[in-house]
Amino acid sequence: MRPVNLIPTEERPGNRRPMRGGPIAYIIVGALAAAVIGVAVLAVTSNQISDSKAEIATLESETSAVEARAQALDAYTQFHTLREQRDLTVTSLADSRFDWQRVMRELAIVLPGDVWLTTLSGTASPSVSLDGGGGAALRASAPGPALELQGCAAGQTAVAGFVQTLKQIDGVTRVGVESSELGGESSGGGSTCQTGSSVAQFQMVVVFDAAPVQAEEGAEGEAAPAPEASGETTTASSETEGG
């Protein structure tokens, strides 16, 4: 007799159960899973876009606030810049000013007892002209501050000693002797202080080459007329370099 297995086929152990819905069920499940994944990706992307837009809006708002604050502070920035420019201008002017007071004080200290001045002119540049003083030809060769001295000394030796003494003044680089004459009226014109043939009348220029050259400005210095005298004259002209 042939044995018959009465157990249903789908419940028999070790046997492959047949598909109840066929492959369509798996296709539907896969499509649903893909749809769920797509929706999730779309939601995440949408959230990222929204966050980026919100961040952009925040940055634009902060930028506008910073720009408004910068505009409000612009006046202070301009004032600060103007103040720096004025400070530089004042510093430049202070550095370029020549200390005439110091020079006059040192000249009074080193002036020998056998030399007396009749005219003293101080100018910041050769383009400055003075009424009643100056005019030495050697002044044109000095672009910066210089003193023009006229006076008398007890002889040519005293004049030479005075030239060396002038070099002791701080800042003096050259002492130019325009003329030095004995016993008469100076060939350079002007008054004379000579009272005898042994008295030398001189005209010289004291130059400060290392001093800063200033722009055109008014005359600085003093000029005084010399008393009149007469006598025989001899002329000597030289220029000396000083340290």
C-alpha positions, 0 to 999 in steps of 0.5 A: 500500500502506498503511503500518503502524507496527510499533512498540508503542503505549507505545513510540512517541515523542510519544504518551501512554502509557496508564496501566497501573494506572489512577487507583487507584494514585495514590489509594493513593499519596496515602493513603500519603503522607497517612498518613506525614505524619499519623504524623510530625505525631503523633510530633512532637506526642507528643514536644512533649507529653512535653517539656512534661510533663517541664518541668512536673515539673522546675518543680514539683520546683524550686518544692517545693525553693524553698518548702522553703528559704523555710520553712527561712529563715522564722525568719531573716526573722522575726528580721530583722523583729523586729530592725528593729522593736526598732531603730525602738523604741530610736531612737524612745525615744532621740529622745524622751528629754529631756536633763535633764543638759544642762539642769542643766549650762546652768542651773548656768552661767547662774545669777546670783550674786544668785539662789539656788534653794530648790526645783528640780523637773523633770518630763516632763509636767504629769501627773507629781507630786512629793513635796516640790516642784512644783505651779505652776499654770503647769505645767499649760499646758506639755504637755512637759518643764518646770522648776519653780523656787523661790528668792530673788533680790536684788530684783525687778530680779534676778528679771526679769534671771533670767527673761531669763537662763533664756531663754539655755538651749538649748530654752527657749521660755517662762518663766512667773513664778507669783509674785514677792514681797518680804519675806515668805512666798510666797503659793504656799505652802512655805518661804521664803528671804527674810532682808529686805524687799528680798529677792524670793521667786519661783516660776516655770516654765521650759518646753521646748515644742519637746521631744517629748512623752513618754508617762506616766512616773515623776517626773524632777527634784529637790525640796528644802525651803526654810528658814523666814523671815518678813516683809512681802510684795508679789505680782507675777505674769507670764508671758514668752515666750522664744526 
